[in-house]
Amino acid sequence: MVFYCQRNCFATSYKTVVVACKKSKVQLAASEAATDGKQKSNNKKQKAKEIECYEVLFEDTVLFPEGGGQPDDRGTVQLQSCTQCSNNTANSEEKSSSAPTSGLNNLRNGAHPEDLLTECASNKECCRSCTANVLRVTRRGGEAVHYLDKAFDVGSEVLQRVDWTRRKEHMQQHSAQHLITAIADSLYGFATISWNLGLHTSSIELNTNAVSADQLQELETRVNAVVAAAVAVTVQEYELDDPQLDQGIRSRGLPADHVGGVRVVSITGVDSNMCCGTHVANTAQLQAIKLLCVEGGKQTTLLTFLAGDRLLRYLSDCHSRQRSLHALLNTNPENFVSIVQKTQVSLKVAEKTSKEALRDLASAEAHLFMLSSNRGEQQRNIDKESTTDALTSDVQRCMLQNSETRLWCHHRRLADMDYLNALVSSCDDQGVLKILTAGEEKGPGLLVIDGPPDLVGVLAPQVCSVLEGKGGGRSRFTGKVTALYRREMAYKLVRDYLHNLHTAS
């Protein structure tokens, strides 16, 4: 089935009727799970989250269901009979019924392409109680399945509205992919295996293990020449058994559950391709295409590209980052790489020096503890302890010894796990119970507890719990903690346990 959104790619709203509605669940990225329907982008891989919603079918739809490599649309669905926003609905309805046809006619009559690309439903203010956010749209056979955050009665008249910014970007990237695919094939014989329209960039997988810099540049030049020529992009519908579908039309096959006619998207004189997606009306609407990079594999190459509005936004972001780097590095952009390389070399030297210094310091701290212990600076009462400040305020150390167990509590703010392990290695007396920590008072920190296995097994989980962390190990317990400011509580817990143990014995 061909939907309204496929026949009228520039339509941004559409009046239709609800034919089915039931409770359902849908998997969404965590950033889209909020009911405001707005997608928040970041560079982290997002986990899917299942949320409750409503599965709604309409007589037809202006909202594109995902397919052909193109993501689905977002938008809203508004009840027509709501008295609070009836005036808004009527105005939007009138514009939605006339905009697609008049817009396309104006394009054919010579209107500037951007006049259509900026077209949008004029009035987005509506009553929240009668408006649902579109969470996802999928195709199931000949049906477009809409997942909404509100329910509608069957038979209700509604007005669908498209998130035009999202749709426009998808149209530009999809049409650009068709153009790149066609010219890469005709120029070098690189066939497209698959493609991906990502959140920030798009990519095409080509059946070659390498694309040279010269080939990439020539491909980009040829592609943008077609963009500048404002070549018409047309869509025709055919019956599935139409013999014309075998006349040089590119195809990767139809879905197993395909129903109805077949759409063929043609870039005049360049390419004809079976496709279910939404596309621009001519190549000038792509504005420009940039082939960013290629990543070669054993048998295929991934080509990353941007087109249209995404390319402009990418350029703006790059310029903003360049200005920020200029202020940080205090040099011109052409010197950024060399300055960063020099900084990295200096950083590696500093890190190596710091590690060696911490390792030497750990050895000295352990040696000092052992010397103090061997000089007889021990106390026979387990409730008393000797606490000695180190050379800086960053180190806190307490030493305790009785006839049974010696206790060494040590903390350093600016240290890492290598430092703590070096302390253990330098103080290899297994008769000493070592409570060693590193990190900020109220930030993430590290914990190492080493000593007699029986004591470590009993005390380590308790100490880790007091410091609000997680870890494991028997003779040497290691963990990550978040409440180093509670160290004194942990020390007291250990001292009390040892005192009770010694008293009982």
Helices and strands as residue ranges (DSSP letters): H 4-7, E 13-29, G 30-32, E 48-58, E 75-79, G 83-85, H 86-108, H 113-117, G 128-130, E 131-140, E 143-148, E 157-162, H 164-188, E 192-197, E 202-206, H 213-228, E 233-238, G 243-246, E 262-267, E 271-274, G 283-286, E 289-296, E 301-307, H 308-329, G 333-335, H 336-374, E 386-389, E 395-401, E 406-412, H 417-426, E 432-439, E 445-450, H 453-466, E 469-472, E 476-481, G 484-486, H 487-504
